[in-house]
Amino acid sequence: MKNYQSILGMMLLVSAITIHTVAAQNEVKEQLVVPLTDPAKPGSLKVGLIHGSIKVVGYAGKDIVIDAESVANTRKERTEESSQGMKRITPRGGLEISAEEKNNRVEVSAQSARQPVNLTIKVPHNFSLKVSTINNGEISIENVAGDMEVNNVNGGIVLSNISGSAVANTTNGAIKANFKSVANSPMAFTTLNGNVDVTFPATAKFNVKVKSDRGEVYSDFDIDVDKTAPKSNKTAQNGMYKVNIDDWIQGKVNAGGSEIMMKNMHGNIYIRRAK
């Protein structure tokens, strides 16, 4: 037992990660504190979930602080007829979370056997992000400056008070973003079902490329719209011709700059100017 405790202590010392665990009747909480190799330099975070939500917040600290919560499903579970009169001894499963840091690059993973995991992660303000989740979760990012790649499948994306560049994509959910400043880099915001609503600084310069299959496009920017005829592509197959009309709306804002693409199928697109 003493040898085991010594080894465990050495592992914690080498990894330099502090873990706090709190267990309640229907939930499990853990916190990891991850120091950076060089806090004076920008870093990057990569985190992905299968089930659950992710919130990333920029703050004035030097460490990465990860709060993980797994809440048990309180719905009454269906009981098999053959188990009547018997007690279930199958464990519900705990919360597993890990973080690896190398040269200011932090990779986080978390999972729980039978219920979603919700993560709240604090990072220094200047940080690049790669964040994704798939089921039953939302992604929100606020007060961060850097390059951001955000992917969701069944849930929305909210980016608040951010700077830099972003590529945000989801399938079932809305996308809402508010930029303090933008980098001179291409950006994209796409969803299948939901509104795309992005606010840019009034002085931002960019080219816009927008398409909504079954919605409308609105903007309070003075967009110099390209009014040339839509481009058509004709392809031949088995003696038949198919013509595709490129009905993207394209234009320039404040004389133009890097391209910003927005696309959805069901929902409207809003290109807002910050007040």
Helices and strands as residue ranges (DSSP letters): H 2-15, E 18-23, E 27-34, E 43-48, E 54-59, E 64-71, G 81-83, E 95-102, E 105-112, E 117-124, E 127-132, E 139-142, E 145-151, E 157-169, E 175-182, E 187-190, E 196-200, E 206-212, E 217-219, E 223-225, E 231-237, E 240-246, E 249-253, E 258-264, E 269-273
